[in-house]
Amino acid sequence: MTALGRDIINEYLERIAMEAISLKLPEELLRASSRCARALELSRAAYIRRALEHMNRQTDARLRAERLATVSRKVRGESMKVNAEFAETERDPNA
């Protein structure tokens, strides 16, 4: 099977398993998305789905980074105490 054939089958399977939504867009955004979809040889719906998937990945990455920064701030103080204890141990000739 060719790559195009697999893409057609995958898109069909995605369509039959999808829920529909109603979406109101400003006219210029609708025209731009139609123009871009044609340039990529996609349906406008497929283009918008891909845009949403891209935005979801970006948002998930930002939220992960924010959670990591929060956790890092929480453990920073404890890490500084542990580092100070290690430094004292290294300076103490009887340790």
N, C-alpha and C positions, 0 to 999 in steps of 0.2 A: 504494500500500500504506500502511496506517495505521501509526502508531508502535507500536501494540500488536502488529500483525502482524509487524513487523520484530523486536520484542523476543522474540516467540515463536520465530521462525526462528533468531535469534541464540542463544537459550538451547538450542534443539534441537541446533544445530551444536556448541555448547560441550559438551553432554552426550555426544555421540557421539565426541568427541575427547578425553575425559577418562579418567584412571585413577582407580580407586577406592582408598580407604583405609579402614581401620577406626579409629575414634576413640572413646576412652572419655572421658566427661565427667562431672564431678560432677552429681548430679541437679538441683541448683538452677541450675547454668549451663545445663543442657539445657532446663529449664523456661523460663528467661529468654530463651534464644535462640528457642525456639518461640513465646513470646509476642511478642517483637519481630518475628519473621518474619511472623507473622499480621498484625500492625499495619501492616507494609509491603507486605502481600499478596505475600509471597515464600514459596517453599518453605524449609524449614529448611536444606536443603543449599545453596540459593542464598544465604541469609543468611550462613551460615558461610563460604562462598566469598568473599563481599564483605568480611566481617570480616577474613579472612586477607589479601585483597588490600590492604585499608586498612593493616593492620599491616605488611605487606611494604613498602608505600610509606613509612610512617613510619620503619621501620628503615633502609631505603636512604638516606633523607634524613639521618638521624642519623649513619650511617656516612660519608656524603659530607662532612658538617660536621666530623666528627672527622679525616678525612684532610686536609681543607683546613687545619684548625687545626694539625695536625702539620707540614705543609709550610710554613705561615706561620711557625711557630717556628723551623724549620730555616733559612729565608732571612732572618729578622729581623736577625741579627747582621751579615750581609753588607749588608743594606739600610742599617743604621746607619753602616757604614763608608763607603758610597757617599754618604750624606747629609752626613757630616762632610767628605768631599772636596769636595762641591759648596759647602758653607758656606765652606771655606777659599778656594776659587776666587772666590766672591763677595766675600769680604773683601779679597782681594789686589788692589791697584790695578794691578799689572803683569800680571795674568792676561789 
